[in-house]
Amino acid sequence: MISSPRLYVRTEAIADPGPLDQVLEQLAASDPRALVWIRAGDGMIGLGEVIRHKATDVADAEAWWGEVCRAVVDVSTDPDATAGLFGSGLLCFGSFVFDPDNTAGQSVMIVPQQVIGRRAGRAWRTRVAETEEALDQPPVPDPVSRSLPASVSLPVAAPGRVGPASPASADSPASLDGTDSVDGRAERDPRWERAVADAVGRIRAGRLDKVVLARDLTLVAERPVDPRWVATRLADRYRRCWTYHVDGLVGATPEMLIRREGGLAVSRVLAGTIRRSAEPAGAAGRGATGDQALAAALASSTKDVEEHEYAVSSVAAALAPFCSAMNVPDAPYVLELPNVLHLATDVTAVARPEATALRLAAALHPSAAVCGTPTAVARETIAELERMDRDRYAGPVGWVDADGDGEWAIALRCGLVDADDPHRIRLFAGCGIVAGSEPVAESAEAAAKFLPMREALGAG
């Protein structure tokens, strides 16, 4: 049996502090470890740390979390005030490695000391401590603070200050470490393109149907990288994505592995990508007409549609044993992001009571969208051809509550801050390879996927 301390939890409704990306911007750099989960201004910010668990895999994390929840005492005085708010109450943030058998990285689950949450104009605060008396103590000591509505005390920075732990800006650009860039923009990587060509050959020979190959790129900033600062910029620009930060992994992903709320489970599958025009909106080739042409080209691309179908099929097959009903749309829609267009499908299902968000995430990972088909062969191909440690890139990242509900996205469009040298951050981008893939085109797609993080770091 896993030993877990008794935890006391208090949740209360608070006045709306405004969009959480703006709240995050105000937080002092004294806690750059702040846990982040934001989409369109809603979500949660976690401050401080009560428990940390180094998980071997998602199944281990689920077992540990179950023990933690069984030892919880909820001392909320008005639970009805936050009833129905998805994410209120005790919760845990987590981030998992892509492949536990081929990494030096570590999966982690973190229970924060305080959570500030917001949904559709309603907000709450959850406090967690190992004694009931500790709930009345300041959760995150900081000499620089002010009161948000309802006297919610949060550490904040001076107005307009980014903080000393900010990454390189336009005035002090980050420098690239490595040789996989041309003119500082990481457009081409000959070694990776050879790996893509090798993978295409294996697919055409019938050894597998699809494989996802990733690249990495290390940026070196003049000052330590503050993930909170990076997350703020990502949340502002990529509002349709889920912006996250867990233990040095920061990004904005468009792909939801699984969202479970009550009996409803939703998985957003993305596979098939086209880069949007570099021209500003309204310019020739950009705007509504240009995007419509690009969307039509993407939707009619045999290569992209084939790649997407593999990903959707893998998700539906993995969810089926845990659900009593499922809806899989016949055709994808086109999801527009600031830099790319994706083919997207939302698979919805009625989850069985025992199928927690973590259990569903374990069943789904790795999907064909980040690994390939068949899974075992694709994983072997990735290990052989990528020649890099993905660490927590493309692994599940998100949160789970005491009822087993939660959201677990795929850690894409992200960077991992070096734990030993916070000036260094490693970026990742991957592409789905099928029989019709062309190495040069895949390089261009990968470069587009690097762009969100490069821009957020001031190195675009």
QUISUL-V347923 format. One record per residue. SS is DSSP state (helix for helix, strand for strand, loop for the rest). PHI is phi in whole degrees, 0 to 359 (none if undefined). OMEGA is omega in radians with two decimals (* if undefined). Layout:
ss=SS phi=PHI omega=OMEGA
ss=SS phi=PHI omega=OMEGA
This chain:
ss=loop phi=none omega=3.12
ss=loop phi=280 omega=3.14
ss=loop phi=273 omega=3.14
ss=loop phi=230 omega=3.12
ss=loop phi=288 omega=3.03
ss=loop phi=288 omega=-3.14
ss=strand phi=243 omega=3.06
ss=strand phi=251 omega=-3.03
ss=strand phi=232 omega=3.06
ss=strand phi=226 omega=3.10
ss=strand phi=242 omega=3.13
ss=strand phi=219 omega=3.05
ss=strand phi=287 omega=3.09
ss=strand phi=228 omega=3.06
ss=loop phi=294 omega=-3.10
ss=loop phi=297 omega=3.12
ss=loop phi=280 omega=-3.08
ss=loop phi=98 omega=-3.12
ss=loop phi=308 omega=-3.04
ss=helix phi=291 omega=3.07
ss=helix phi=293 omega=3.07
ss=helix phi=286 omega=3.06
ss=helix phi=298 omega=-3.13
ss=helix phi=299 omega=-3.13
ss=helix phi=296 omega=-3.11
ss=helix phi=276 omega=-3.06
ss=strand phi=295 omega=-3.13
ss=loop phi=291 omega=3.10
ss=helix phi=289 omega=3.13
ss=helix phi=292 omega=3.08
ss=helix phi=230 omega=3.13
ss=loop phi=293 omega=3.11
ss=loop phi=278 omega=-3.09
ss=loop phi=314 omega=3.13
ss=strand phi=276 omega=-2.99
ss=strand phi=228 omega=2.99
ss=strand phi=211 omega=-3.01
ss=strand phi=225 omega=2.99
ss=strand phi=216 omega=3.13
ss=loop phi=52 omega=3.07
ss=loop phi=86 omega=3.12
ss=strand phi=258 omega=3.10
ss=strand phi=132 omega=-3.09
ss=strand phi=215 omega=2.96
ss=strand phi=237 omega=3.12
ss=strand phi=256 omega=-3.13
ss=strand phi=236 omega=-3.13
ss=loop phi=72 omega=-3.09
ss=loop phi=208 omega=3.10
ss=loop phi=262 omega=-3.14
ss=strand phi=222 omega=3.01
ss=strand phi=231 omega=3.12
ss=strand phi=235 omega=3.05
ss=strand phi=272 omega=-3.04
ss=strand phi=269 omega=3.06
ss=loop phi=282 omega=3.10
ss=loop phi=195 omega=-3.08
ss=helix phi=293 omega=3.13
ss=helix phi=298 omega=3.09
ss=helix phi=298 omega=3.13
ss=helix phi=297 omega=3.14
ss=helix phi=296 omega=3.12
ss=helix phi=298 omega=3.12
ss=helix phi=298 omega=-3.11
ss=helix phi=297 omega=3.09
ss=helix phi=299 omega=3.10
ss=helix phi=294 omega=3.11
ss=helix phi=300 omega=-3.08
ss=helix phi=294 omega=3.13
ss=helix phi=289 omega=-3.12
ss=loop phi=257 omega=-3.05
ss=strand phi=268 omega=3.00
ss=strand phi=242 omega=-3.13
ss=strand phi=270 omega=-3.12
ss=loop phi=248 omega=3.10
ss=loop phi=297 omega=-3.08
ss=loop phi=272 omega=-3.12
ss=loop phi=218 omega=-3.08
ss=helix phi=299 omega=-3.14
ss=helix phi=294 omega=-3.09
ss=helix phi=292 omega=3.13
ss=helix phi=241 omega=3.14
ss=loop phi=299 omega=3.10
ss=loop phi=85 omega=3.11
ss=loop phi=274 omega=-3.09
ss=loop phi=299 omega=3.14
ss=loop phi=105 omega=3.12
ss=loop phi=283 omega=-3.08
ss=loop phi=88 omega=-3.12
ss=loop phi=298 omega=3.03
ss=strand phi=210 omega=-3.10
ss=strand phi=225 omega=3.03
ss=strand phi=270 omega=3.14
ss=strand phi=209 omega=3.09
ss=strand phi=209 omega=-3.03
ss=loop phi=240 omega=3.08
ss=loop phi=292 omega=3.13
ss=loop phi=293 omega=-3.06
ss=loop phi=224 omega=-3.11
ss=loop phi=302 omega=-3.09
ss=loop phi=273 omega=-3.08
ss=loop phi=222 omega=-3.13
ss=loop phi=201 omega=2.95
ss=loop phi=261 omega=-3.11
ss=loop phi=282 omega=-3.06
ss=loop phi=221 omega=3.02
ss=strand phi=287 omega=-3.05
ss=strand phi=216 omega=3.01
ss=strand phi=236 omega=-3.06
ss=strand phi=228 omega=3.00
ss=strand phi=264 omega=-3.11
ss=loop phi=283 omega=3.11
ss=loop phi=286 omega=-3.13
ss=strand phi=214 omega=3.06
ss=strand phi=233 omega=2.97
ss=strand phi=254 omega=-3.08
ss=strand phi=238 omega=-3.13
ss=strand phi=209 omega=3.05
ss=strand phi=218 omega=3.01
ss=loop phi=48 omega=3.07
ss=loop phi=86 omega=3.05
ss=strand phi=256 omega=-3.06
ss=strand phi=223 omega=-3.14
ss=strand phi=210 omega=3.01
ss=strand phi=231 omega=3.04
ss=strand phi=244 omega=3.08
ss=strand phi=247 omega=-3.13
ss=strand phi=227 omega=3.12
ss=strand phi=206 omega=-3.13
ss=loop phi=272 omega=3.00
ss=loop phi=223 omega=3.14
ss=loop phi=294 omega=-3.13
ss=helix phi=296 omega=-3.10
ss=helix phi=293 omega=3.13
ss=helix phi=295 omega=-3.14
ss=helix phi=268 omega=3.12
ss=loop phi=270 omega=3.09
ss=loop phi=304 omega=-3.04
ss=loop phi=289 omega=-3.11
ss=loop phi=225 omega=-3.10
ss=loop phi=305 omega=3.13
ss=loop phi=199 omega=-3.11
ss=loop phi=291 omega=3.13
ss=loop phi=254 omega=-3.11
ss=strand phi=209 omega=3.03
ss=strand phi=214 omega=-3.10
ss=strand phi=261 omega=2.96
ss=strand phi=276 omega=3.11
ss=helix phi=309 omega=-3.12
ss=helix phi=65 omega=3.07
ss=helix phi=57 omega=3.05
ss=strand phi=278 omega=-3.07
ss=strand phi=275 omega=3.11
ss=strand phi=231 omega=3.04
ss=strand phi=290 omega=-3.12
ss=strand phi=226 omega=3.10
ss=loop phi=263 omega=3.08
ss=loop phi=297 omega=-3.10
ss=loop phi=307 omega=3.08
ss=loop phi=79 omega=-3.10
ss=loop phi=269 omega=3.09
ss=loop phi=282 omega=3.14
ss=loop phi=110 omega=-3.06
ss=loop phi=291 omega=-3.10
ss=loop phi=260 omega=3.13
ss=loop phi=270 omega=3.11
ss=loop phi=285 omega=-3.13
ss=loop phi=301 omega=-3.14
ss=loop phi=250 omega=-3.14
ss=loop phi=297 omega=3.13
ss=loop phi=278 omega=3.12
ss=loop phi=221 omega=-2.98
ss=loop phi=298 omega=3.06
ss=loop phi=292 omega=3.07
ss=strand phi=252 omega=-3.12
ss=strand phi=269 omega=3.07
ss=strand phi=247 omega=-3.13
ss=loop phi=128 omega=-3.06
ss=loop phi=240 omega=-3.06
ss=loop phi=266 omega=3.10
ss=loop phi=222 omega=3.06
ss=loop phi=234 omega=-3.09
ss=loop phi=55 omega=3.07
ss=loop phi=71 omega=-3.06
ss=loop phi=238 omega=2.98
ss=loop phi=55 omega=-3.10
ss=loop phi=288 omega=-3.02
ss=loop phi=232 omega=3.04
ss=loop phi=218 omega=-3.06
ss=helix phi=304 omega=-3.12
ss=helix phi=295 omega=3.14
ss=helix phi=292 omega=3.10
ss=helix phi=296 omega=3.06
ss=helix phi=294 omega=3.09
ss=helix phi=295 omega=3.09
ss=helix phi=298 omega=3.13
ss=helix phi=298 omega=3.10
ss=helix phi=298 omega=-3.14
ss=helix phi=297 omega=3.11
ss=helix phi=300 omega=3.11
ss=helix phi=299 omega=3.12
ss=helix phi=294 omega=3.13
ss=helix phi=294 omega=3.14
ss=helix phi=293 omega=3.09
ss=loop phi=277 omega=3.08
ss=loop phi=86 omega=-3.10
ss=loop phi=282 omega=3.05
ss=loop phi=198 omega=-3.09
ss=loop phi=263 omega=-3.08
ss=strand phi=204 omega=3.01
ss=strand phi=216 omega=3.09
ss=strand phi=257 omega=3.12
ss=strand phi=252 omega=-3.10
ss=strand phi=246 omega=3.04
ss=strand phi=239 omega=2.99
ss=strand phi=232 omega=-3.10
ss=strand phi=210 omega=-3.13
ss=strand phi=260 omega=3.03
ss=strand phi=254 omega=3.10
ss=strand phi=242 omega=-3.12
ss=loop phi=264 omega=3.13
ss=loop phi=287 omega=3.09
ss=loop phi=236 omega=3.12
ss=loop phi=304 omega=-3.14
ss=loop phi=285 omega=3.09
ss=loop phi=259 omega=-3.09
ss=helix phi=302 omega=3.12
ss=helix phi=299 omega=3.13
ss=helix phi=294 omega=3.12
ss=helix phi=296 omega=-3.13
ss=helix phi=298 omega=3.11
ss=helix phi=300 omega=-3.13
ss=helix phi=291 omega=3.12
ss=helix phi=295 omega=-3.10
ss=helix phi=297 omega=3.14
ss=helix phi=288 omega=-3.05
ss=helix phi=272 omega=-3.05
ss=loop phi=248 omega=-3.01
ss=loop phi=289 omega=3.11
ss=loop phi=272 omega=3.09
ss=loop phi=260 omega=3.05
ss=strand phi=263 omega=3.12
ss=strand phi=274 omega=-3.03
ss=strand phi=219 omega=2.91
ss=strand phi=212 omega=3.07
ss=strand phi=220 omega=3.00
ss=loop phi=53 omega=3.06
ss=loop phi=90 omega=3.08
ss=strand phi=264 omega=-3.07
ss=strand phi=230 omega=-3.12
ss=strand phi=185 omega=3.08
ss=strand phi=221 omega=-3.04
ss=strand phi=260 omega=3.07
ss=loop phi=269 omega=-2.96
ss=loop phi=245 omega=3.10
ss=strand phi=269 omega=3.11
ss=strand phi=296 omega=3.08
ss=strand phi=201 omega=2.99
ss=strand phi=238 omega=3.13
ss=strand phi=239 omega=3.08
ss=strand phi=227 omega=-3.02
ss=loop phi=66 omega=3.14
ss=loop phi=268 omega=-3.07
ss=strand phi=264 omega=3.09
ss=strand phi=240 omega=-3.14
ss=strand phi=226 omega=3.06
ss=strand phi=235 omega=3.09
ss=strand phi=263 omega=-3.11
ss=strand phi=258 omega=3.05
ss=strand phi=240 omega=3.03
ss=strand phi=196 omega=-3.00
ss=strand phi=103 omega=-3.00
ss=strand phi=221 omega=2.99
ss=strand phi=223 omega=-3.11
ss=strand phi=282 omega=3.09
ss=loop phi=285 omega=-3.14
ss=loop phi=300 omega=3.09
ss=loop phi=285 omega=-3.13
ss=loop phi=288 omega=3.10
ss=loop phi=293 omega=3.11
ss=loop phi=304 omega=-3.13
ss=loop phi=97 omega=3.12
ss=loop phi=281 omega=3.11
ss=loop phi=300 omega=-3.14
ss=loop phi=88 omega=3.10
ss=loop phi=229 omega=-3.07
ss=loop phi=91 omega=-3.02
ss=helix phi=301 omega=-3.10
ss=helix phi=294 omega=3.13
ss=helix phi=297 omega=3.14
ss=helix phi=293 omega=3.11
ss=helix phi=297 omega=3.12
ss=helix phi=293 omega=3.11
ss=helix phi=294 omega=3.13
ss=helix phi=297 omega=3.11
ss=helix phi=295 omega=3.12
ss=helix phi=295 omega=3.13
ss=helix phi=294 omega=-3.10
ss=helix phi=293 omega=-3.13
ss=loop phi=259 omega=-3.13
ss=loop phi=284 omega=3.13
ss=helix phi=302 omega=-3.13
ss=helix phi=299 omega=-3.08
ss=helix phi=289 omega=3.11
ss=helix phi=295 omega=3.10
ss=helix phi=298 omega=3.12
ss=helix phi=301 omega=-3.11
ss=helix phi=293 omega=-3.12
ss=helix phi=298 omega=3.08
ss=helix phi=300 omega=-3.09
ss=helix phi=294 omega=-3.14
ss=helix phi=295 omega=-3.14
ss=helix phi=299 omega=-3.12
ss=helix phi=293 omega=3.12
ss=helix phi=292 omega=-3.14
ss=helix phi=299 omega=-3.14
ss=helix phi=294 omega=-3.12
ss=helix phi=288 omega=-3.12
ss=helix phi=283 omega=-2.98
ss=helix phi=311 omega=-3.10
ss=loop phi=294 omega=-3.05
ss=loop phi=253 omega=-3.02
ss=strand phi=230 omega=3.11
ss=strand phi=267 omega=3.10
ss=strand phi=203 omega=-3.10
ss=strand phi=209 omega=3.04
ss=strand phi=235 omega=3.11
ss=loop phi=241 omega=-3.14
ss=loop phi=304 omega=-3.12
ss=loop phi=290 omega=-3.09
ss=loop phi=219 omega=3.13
ss=loop phi=281 omega=2.96
ss=strand phi=249 omega=-3.14
ss=strand phi=259 omega=3.11
ss=strand phi=267 omega=-3.12
ss=strand phi=264 omega=3.00
ss=loop phi=242 omega=-3.07
ss=loop phi=304 omega=-3.05
ss=loop phi=247 omega=-3.09
ss=strand phi=217 omega=2.94
ss=strand phi=245 omega=3.13
ss=strand phi=237 omega=2.83
ss=strand phi=284 omega=-3.05
ss=strand phi=225 omega=3.05
ss=strand phi=222 omega=3.06
ss=strand phi=259 omega=3.09
ss=strand phi=270 omega=-3.14
ss=strand phi=246 omega=-3.09
ss=strand phi=206 omega=3.01
ss=strand phi=262 omega=-3.06
ss=strand phi=278 omega=3.04
ss=loop phi=292 omega=-3.04
ss=loop phi=305 omega=-3.10
ss=loop phi=280 omega=-3.08
ss=loop phi=273 omega=3.12
ss=loop phi=289 omega=3.11
ss=helix phi=300 omega=3.12
ss=helix phi=293 omega=3.14
ss=helix phi=294 omega=3.10
ss=helix phi=292 omega=3.10
ss=helix phi=297 omega=3.12
ss=helix phi=296 omega=3.14
ss=helix phi=289 omega=-3.06
ss=helix phi=277 omega=-3.04
ss=loop phi=272 omega=-0.09
ss=loop phi=271 omega=3.10
ss=loop phi=279 omega=3.12
ss=loop phi=296 omega=-3.13
ss=loop phi=292 omega=-3.13
ss=loop phi=236 omega=-3.12
ss=loop phi=235 omega=-3.13
ss=strand phi=143 omega=-3.10
ss=strand phi=217 omega=-0.18
ss=loop phi=295 omega=-3.00
ss=helix phi=301 omega=-3.06
ss=helix phi=298 omega=-3.14
ss=helix phi=292 omega=3.14
ss=helix phi=297 omega=3.13
ss=helix phi=296 omega=3.10
ss=helix phi=295 omega=3.14
ss=helix phi=295 omega=3.10
ss=helix phi=300 omega=-3.12
ss=helix phi=299 omega=-3.10
ss=helix phi=281 omega=-2.99
ss=helix phi=268 omega=-3.09
ss=loop phi=289 omega=-3.12
ss=loop phi=56 omega=3.06
ss=loop phi=208 omega=3.09
ss=loop phi=267 omega=3.12
ss=loop phi=291 omega=-3.09
ss=loop phi=57 omega=-3.12
ss=loop phi=265 omega=3.02
ss=loop phi=297 omega=3.11
ss=loop phi=70 omega=3.02
ss=loop phi=268 omega=3.09
ss=strand phi=294 omega=3.06
ss=strand phi=220 omega=-3.13
ss=strand phi=162 omega=-3.05
ss=strand phi=206 omega=3.10
ss=strand phi=217 omega=3.12
ss=strand phi=253 omega=-3.05
ss=loop phi=289 omega=3.10
ss=loop phi=270 omega=-3.10
ss=loop phi=89 omega=3.05
ss=loop phi=282 omega=3.10
ss=strand phi=161 omega=3.14
ss=strand phi=227 omega=3.08
ss=strand phi=233 omega=3.11
ss=strand phi=264 omega=3.04
ss=strand phi=263 omega=-3.07
ss=loop phi=288 omega=3.10
ss=loop phi=244 omega=3.12
ss=loop phi=47 omega=-2.94
ss=strand phi=224 omega=3.03
ss=strand phi=219 omega=3.14
ss=strand phi=243 omega=3.13
ss=strand phi=289 omega=-3.14
ss=loop phi=295 omega=-3.10
ss=loop phi=295 omega=-3.12
ss=loop phi=269 omega=-3.14
ss=loop phi=218 omega=-3.06
ss=loop phi=292 omega=3.01
ss=loop phi=283 omega=-3.04
ss=strand phi=253 omega=3.07
ss=strand phi=224 omega=-3.07
ss=strand phi=258 omega=-3.14
ss=strand phi=264 omega=-3.10
ss=strand phi=226 omega=3.01
ss=strand phi=205 omega=-3.12
ss=strand phi=228 omega=-3.14
ss=strand phi=223 omega=3.07
ss=strand phi=280 omega=-3.10
ss=strand phi=252 omega=3.07
ss=loop phi=231 omega=-3.04
ss=loop phi=301 omega=-3.10
ss=loop phi=268 omega=-3.10
ss=loop phi=289 omega=3.08
ss=loop phi=240 omega=-3.04
ss=helix phi=308 omega=-3.10
ss=helix phi=294 omega=3.12
ss=helix phi=295 omega=3.11
ss=helix phi=293 omega=3.07
ss=helix phi=299 omega=3.13
ss=helix phi=296 omega=3.12
ss=helix phi=295 omega=3.12
ss=helix phi=298 omega=3.13
ss=helix phi=299 omega=3.11
ss=helix phi=296 omega=-3.12
ss=helix phi=283 omega=3.02
ss=helix phi=288 omega=-2.93
ss=helix phi=302 omega=-3.13
ss=helix phi=305 omega=-3.14
ss=helix phi=288 omega=3.13
ss=helix phi=299 omega=3.12
ss=helix phi=294 omega=-3.14
ss=helix phi=297 omega=3.13
ss=loop phi=270 omega=-3.12
ss=loop phi=76 omega=-3.11
ss=loop phi=237 omega=-3.07
ss=loop phi=288 omega=*
